[in-house]
Amino acid sequence: MRTLLIDSMEESRDALRRAFAAAGEQVRSVDSLTEAQRQIDLFDPDVLVVALDSTGADPVEFIETASRDGAHRAVFALLPSDHLDGSVAAMQRGAADFLWRPVSEARVSLLLARLAERRERDRSAEELRVGLVRARAESILIGRSGPWQSALAAIERAAEWDDPVLLAGEAGTEQEDAARVLHGLSRRGSGPFLFPGELDRTPQGSGAGGARGTIFIPGAERRSREAQEALLDRVESRRLRPIFAINESPEEAAASGKLSPRVYESVRDRVVHLPPLREREGDVDLLARRFLLETDAGLAFDGEALDALRSHDWPGNVRELRDVVRRAAPLSDGSIIGPTVVLSLLAGPRARRRVRRKKPPVVKIAVGASLADVERRLIQKTLEFARGNKPKTAELLKLSLKTIYNKIKEYGLEH
């Protein structure tokens, strides 16, 4: 582990360095809190030792900030021999334990052993928590299709980051569930999952209860640019991780001015695309059966009813499918739901919205976009218009089918 020692007394600092080096630590030392902050940025220590008579800032406030900003970091207070009562204040502000002058190698070894034990317990608890989240994710983000599995893999990758993320998908594509799973799989998963309306109830500088968490911001493109940036400022001041969600292409939202340039720049390389249900071949059956099981375990769809569900375009995506299944259950005659019930529910205003996609979509290009980005967006939109049909995509783009397959692989546009 890396240890940074902050002590203005040279003799004490040397003794500390010897004690921690003897315990196998990689050690750096500084004589002021001002220099300590620069070393924290450069060295990223696992352990900080802060003398309560250090110069350059308030040592207790420094301990509080260092403890809050580095979740992986243990902070020990170093007490002058005549100020042992300072241990209480230091530990109330975030110190994990304390040392005192003159420094004892035995005390250093004891603190490091306790720290190792505590971190092992925390690691085991975190592995259990993430395992439970992953198991729950399988029951709420249901699907076996290639596009959906790609989206789940992207959520797993995004959970490893600690930067803002953007979920892009049509309305009804389970954005909130995806955001909750992403939060749960991340290092912030033990902290709160918040919405913008709950932001004022979190303390400045941390998440609720002192734990840094996540804030989910749906419909970001429907907020004004000023509101988006003001919200981002407030989120950053509370050290929460924002997960934005929009119902259109991030590039098009940015080009049209719906998405603030500052927000777009913060997420442009961390976008998770949630595919519409019409592109998730095979998932309609799986989802329909699950929703019916949740509604009435004694019912089942017959083959023709499932055919009707498969042939629908699902403009409202998973949300619409769930609604249709729940409305179909009480209309069944006996234990089987037939095609008549399903078709009657799909013949309403929702079904007529399918005509929306007959007109090819327009791809807007912002000045400054790279040629590779333009090509990727054009292929992606053409694939969506062709409902994943690669030969049709190749025909529309006047490209060979082999080129389309290569480009889909190159840009990660699996359909």
Secondary structure as GFF3:
##gff-version 3
##sequence-region A 1 415
A	DSSP	beta_strand	2	6	.	.	.	ID=ss1
A	DSSP	alpha_helix	10	22	.	.	.	ID=ss2
A	DSSP	beta_strand	26	30	.	.	.	ID=ss3
A	DSSP	alpha_helix	33	43	.	.	.	ID=ss4
A	DSSP	beta_strand	47	51	.	.	.	ID=ss5
A	DSSP	alpha_helix	59	69	.	.	.	ID=ss6
A	DSSP	beta_strand	74	79	.	.	.	ID=ss7
A	DSSP	alpha_helix	86	92	.	.	.	ID=ss8
A	DSSP	beta_strand	97	100	.	.	.	ID=ss9
A	DSSP	alpha_helix	105	140	.	.	.	ID=ss10
A	DSSP	alpha_helix	146	159	.	.	.	ID=ss11
A	DSSP	beta_strand	165	168	.	.	.	ID=ss12
A	DSSP	alpha_helix	175	185	.	.	.	ID=ss13
A	DSSP	beta_strand	193	194	.	.	.	ID=ss14
A	DSSP	three_ten_helix	196	201	.	.	.	ID=ss15
A	DSSP	three_ten_helix	208	210	.	.	.	ID=ss16
A	DSSP	beta_strand	214	217	.	.	.	ID=ss17
A	DSSP	three_ten_helix	220	222	.	.	.	ID=ss18
A	DSSP	alpha_helix	225	237	.	.	.	ID=ss19
A	DSSP	beta_strand	241	246	.	.	.	ID=ss20
A	DSSP	alpha_helix	250	255	.	.	.	ID=ss21
A	DSSP	alpha_helix	261	267	.	.	.	ID=ss22
A	DSSP	beta_strand	271	273	.	.	.	ID=ss23
A	DSSP	three_ten_helix	277	279	.	.	.	ID=ss24
A	DSSP	alpha_helix	283	295	.	.	.	ID=ss25
A	DSSP	beta_strand	300	301	.	.	.	ID=ss26
A	DSSP	alpha_helix	303	311	.	.	.	ID=ss27
A	DSSP	alpha_helix	317	328	.	.	.	ID=ss28
A	DSSP	three_ten_helix	329	331	.	.	.	ID=ss29
A	DSSP	beta_strand	336	337	.	.	.	ID=ss30
A	DSSP	alpha_helix	339	346	.	.	.	ID=ss31
A	DSSP	alpha_helix	349	352	.	.	.	ID=ss32
A	DSSP	three_ten_helix	353	358	.	.	.	ID=ss33
A	DSSP	alpha_helix	371	385	.	.	.	ID=ss34
A	DSSP	alpha_helix	390	397	.	.	.	ID=ss35
A	DSSP	alpha_helix	401	411	.	.	.	ID=ss36
###
